[in-house]
Structure formats: structure tokens, C-alpha cells
Amino acid sequence: MTQVVSVPSDATRTVAVRVPATSANLGPGFDTLGLALSVYDELVVSALPQPGLQIEVTGEGAGDVPTDASHLVVRAMAYAYESVGRRMPGIHLTAHNTIPHGRGMGSSGAAVVAGLLAAKGLLAGDIEFSADTLLRLATELEGHPDNVAPALFGGLTIAWMDQDGPQHKKLLVHRGVSPLVFVPEFTMSTSVARGLAPLQVPREDAVFNVSRSALLIAALMQSPELLMAATEDKLHQSYRAQAMPATDALVRALRAEGFAAVVSGAGPSVLVLADGPGRRQDAARVAASASDTPWEPLMLAVDVRGGTVRDYTEGSTEYP
């Protein structure tokens, strides 16, 4: 944590949780590809001997998110406890959020992952949660694995569903890939954005996206110079443009200048996958001159660790 958090004197165990932001889809990889980014929500969670909830939130969402049992982190914790047949204790939760809410950077997925990791830490020594179990529980809560997989595991993730449930593969990103996210003041509902994408698409559009998704893996891992072609999409972004005209305009302006720009998740933020850190300043200048909409540029790195949980009272023990 960047700030000292006081632990309740009657706490039976306290853990610290850190979860990265994510960007899903990455253009053509609709509901499949996700990238962990170096923006974090950090929480300190204590188990208390008496029932009840004490929730403090600073940063993003402070004053807006609920501070009762409907808080998404608490709901995820309760889901984890219920899944292993344990009664959740009283909880003291202090959250410092920096992941923007409603901007397509995986804030809800991060909250779900944070709650599951908090439960994992508080139950350590009694119940052990495997990586597969955490992904399954997170997907059940979030609905899709493409955001929760990178939040859990870091890096670039491919997520898919089979008869055994959600699966993932973590990949390392070429060091030349430099993410930049443009964050607007306005928000976008993920459910509304999802509703704009059609249930059926032309066969040639599907084939187009299959080729670009395959190319994108190569571009992100080996050949950043291919990112422009690799981030083309025909499955979802054009259909959602009507609900996010400023986002669509910025994506078009950046791509016209040779930047691999896509809608971040369901939007309205814009992700640029630059092929070098110096290119991000050029992209920021294009954004500043091409749009009347204020955009906050976030120069980020790819997070490679994913979510972590450690014993906060000891300050050193991390639960694998």
C-alpha cells in the first residue's frame, strides 16, 4: 500500500491485496484476449471475531461505491467462502482504488479478483485455492474470463471456455510494446456496450478477425511492427461506435497517424499499443490536437505478476 493502514486490534488475520487494471479484446480478440496494466487497486482486509462489515474506500469510486454487503469485493469474498463451505467472518476492508471506474479498464473484474484473493489469504492454512479454482470463481461472478484472467495472472492472456470451464494461457509481451491508455471523463456501461454487438456476423468478418487475432499474438510477442495490421477488427468496435462517438473519433484519428489504437474493453477509454516508449508522446500529441474531448493519457507498462495477496501483519509472507 502507498499509505499506512491501521489494523483493528481484534483482527484475527490481515492480508494485503494488489490487483492490476486490464484491457480486454485488444481490437480483434473479442472476449478472448486481455492485457494486465500497471494501474492498481490496493486493499487491506482483516478478519474480525464478531460479525459485521467496516468498509473504507479512497480514490476511484469513493463516495459512489456501496459500503455494505453489496460492495463487489465483499460479494466476491462471500462467494469464495460459500464455495468452500465456510462462514465468512466479520470484515474490515480498506480499499485504495486507482483503476478508473466505468472506463473499460477492468475495474469490476479487478474488484472480483481482489475479493477472491482476500478470501484466499484469510483462509490460508485451512483452505487452499488453486489458480484454476480462482479463475472459475472469478468467471462465474464476472461472466467472462477475458478481464479476470489477466487480473489474476498478469501479462497477456488468452482465455477460453471448454467442457471443464474457463481456461487460460499466459504469454509474455515483447519489451518493445508500450501501452498508452487515453481515459475520458465520461463513462460507458459494459452491459450497454455488449448489447450493441450483433449476435451474428458475416463469415468474412469472422475470418478477418481470426486472422488478425492470430497475427496479434505474434505482434505482441515477437513483432511489434505488425501491431497496426494486427489490431484491426470487424466484430464489435464499429457496432459500438454509435454509443461512443468521441472514442470512435479518437481511435480513427490515431490509426490515421499510424498508431495501433483500439477501444479498451467495452470503452470508452482508448488503448494504444505503441511499438516503443517514445511513440507514446507522439500519440498523446495527436490526441490533444485531434479531439475537443479531454483525454487523460496514462503511460503504462504491462503488469507481469497479476493479483497478489500477502500477510499484512507480517509484511512479507505472500500466498502463492
N, C-alpha and C positions, 0 to 999 in steps of 0.2 A: 504494500500500500504506500501511496505517496504521503499519507498522513497517519499520525499515531491514533489508533482506535483503542479506547478503553474497554477492557473485557469485564463483563459483570462478575462480581466477586463470587457469586454462587454458580458460575458456569462449570459444568462437568467436563466439557471439551470445547475447544475453539479452533476453527480452521480458517485459513485464508484462501480465497479462490480468485483466480485471474483468468478471464476469457477474452479472446480476441474478437474483433469485428470480422465480418466476412462479406464477400461479394459473390453472389451466385449467378449462374448462367454464363457469364463472361462472353456474351454475344451468342454464339451458336449452341452452346452446351446447355440447353433449356432443361431445368430440373435435374441436371446431371453433374455439372462441373461447379466447383466452388473454390475460393481462394481466401485464406486467412490473412488478415491485415493487421498492422501494428497500431491499432487503437483498441483500448481495453476497458472493460468493466471490472472493477475490483471490489471484492466483498470480504467482510469478516463475519463469520456466522458462529454463534455459540449455542450449545445445547444447555437448557436450563432444567432444574429439577421439578419446577412447577409448570403446569400448562399455561399457554398464552403466547402472544406474539408481540415483539417490540421491533419496529422497523424504522430505520432512519435512512433517507436517501438524499444524496447530494449529487450535483452535476446534472446530467441529462435526465429529464423526467421528474426532477424534484418538484413537488407540489402538484404534479399531474398523475403520476402512477399511484395506485392504491397502496395503502399501508395496513392492509388487513390480509385475511387468508386468500383473497383473490390476487394478491401480488404474484406475478408469474414465477418468480424464483421460489416462493413458498409453495405454490402449486406443484412445481416440479419436484421439490423436496418431498412433499406429501405423497406424490405419485411413486417416488422411489421407495419410500418407507413402506407404503402399501404393497408394492410389488414383491417385497421380501417378508411380508407378514409381521412387520414391526410397527409399534406405535410411535408416531413422531413426538419428540419431547417438546417442551416449551422452547421457543426460538428467539434469540436476539440477533437481528440482522442489521449490519451497517453496510450500505452499498454506495460506492462512488462510481458513477457512470460517466463514461466519456463517449460511448458509441451513440451517434445520433439516432433518435427515435423516428420511425416512420419515413426513413430516407433511403431504404434499400441497402443497408449495411448490416443486416442480420441482428438487429437488437433483440428481437423476440427469441430467435434461436440462441443467442448468447445467454439470455436470461434462463432459458430452459436448461442449457448445458451447465450454467452456474449452479442452479438448484440441484441438479443431479450430482455434480462434483461435490457440493457441500454435503449432501447426504452420504456420498461415498466416504468422505473424510470423517464425518461424525460417526459412521458405523464401522470404520476400520477396526479390525481385530475381532469383530463379531460377524459381519457380512462383507464379502468381497465382491465388487462389481467388475466384471471383465469389460474390455473395450467393446466387445460385441453387444453385451447387455446394455451398456450406456448408449450406444448408437441406436439400439432397438427402442429403448425407453424414450430417447430424445425424438426419434422419428414418430413414435406414437403420439407424442404431445404436440410436435410441430407440424406434422402432416407430410413433410418431405425431408429427405436426408441431405439435400444439396447444401443447405446452410449449416446444419448441425454437425455434419462430418468435418468440415474444416475448422469449426469452432472447437470441436473435441480434439482433433489430431494435428491441426496446423497444416501449413503448406498448401499445395494444390491437391484437391481430392476429386476422384471420380466416384460417384455414388450411384447405386442401382438397387433394385428390388428383385429378389427371386423367391423361390418357394420356402427358403429359410429366413426370409425377412430382409431388412436393409443390409447392404454390404458396401464396403468402401475400399479404395486403394489410394494411398498417399504417395504423391510424387514430389520430387524436389524441383524447384524452379531455377532456371538459368540465372546466374548472378547479374546478368545484364538487364533483366526485366525489372523495371522500376515503376511501381504503381503510383498513380495520382488519382485522387477522388475529388470531384467538384460537388460540394454539398450546398443545396439551396436552402432558403428559409422555409419554403413550403414543404408539405408532406404528401405522401401518397399511401392510400390503403392497399395493402398487399392483396386482400380479397377482391377489391375492385379491379386492380390491375390484372389479376389472374382471370377474372371474368371476361376481360376483353379479348383474350386469346381464343381463337376458334378451336373447337373440338376436332375438326378435320382440316387438313391442309392438302394442297395439290402434291402429287407424288414427286414432281420435280423439285418442289421446295423442300420436301423431306430429304431427298437425295442430296440436294445442295447443302443442307445443314449437317448431314452425316459426313460429307467430305470436309467441311470447314471444322467440325468438331475434332476429327482425326488430325487435321493439319494444326489445330490449335495446341494439341498436346505436344507435337513436335516443335512448334514455335516457342512454347513456354519452357520446354526442357532443353532444347538444343539450338534453335534458330530464331532468335528474337526478330531478325529482319523480316520474317514471314508474318508478323503479327497483324499487319493491316489486312491481308487477304484472309488470315485465319479467324478474324473476329467478325466477318460478315455473317449476317443472319437473315432468315426469311420466315422464321416460325412465330416470333412473338413481338419483337420491338416495333415493327411498323403498325401492328394492330393496336398497340398501347399508346401510340404517339398522340392520338386524339385527346387522351386524358392528361398528357404531359407535353404540351406544345413547346414549352421552354426547354425541356430536357431534349426533345427531339431536335430542336433547332441547334442546341449546343453540340449534340452528337454529330449532326451533319456538318457544322462549321469546322469542328476539329478534324473529322475524317477528310474533309476537303483540303485540309492543310497537311495531310499525311500522318495523322495521329490515330492510333488504334483505340478509338473511343467506342464505348458501349454503355447501355443502361446498366447501372449497378443493381443487381437483383430485380425487384419489381419497381425500382425507381423511388423517387425522382433523381437521385444522385447519378452522376456520370463517372464511370471508371475509365481511365486512360492507362493502357499497358504500354508504357514508353520503352523503347529499346536502349535506354541509357538514362542515368540520372539527370544529365544536362538537358535532355529533351523536355523534361517536365517544366522547366522555366519557360521554354518556348510555348508549350501548350497553355500555360497559365496566361501568357500574354495574348494568345489567340482568344481565350475565353473572355478575358477582360474587354477586348475590343469588339467581339462578335455578339455580345449579348447585353441587353439592358438589365437583365436579371442578376442580382448579386449572387455570386458563387464563391463559397469558401474553398480554396484549394488546400487539400491535405496531401503533403508529400510523405508517402508511407513506404514501409518495407513489407516484404512478405513475412508473416509470422510463421516460424517453423516448428514451434513447440505445441501450439494449441492450448486448450484449457489446462490449468494446473490447480492442484489443491495441496496444501501443506498444513502441518500442525502449527497454528499461530502462537500458541502458548510457549512452544519450544523455539519457534522461529527458524527451524532448519529442516525438520522432517517433511519430506514430500512423499505422498502416497502414489505409487506407480499405477 
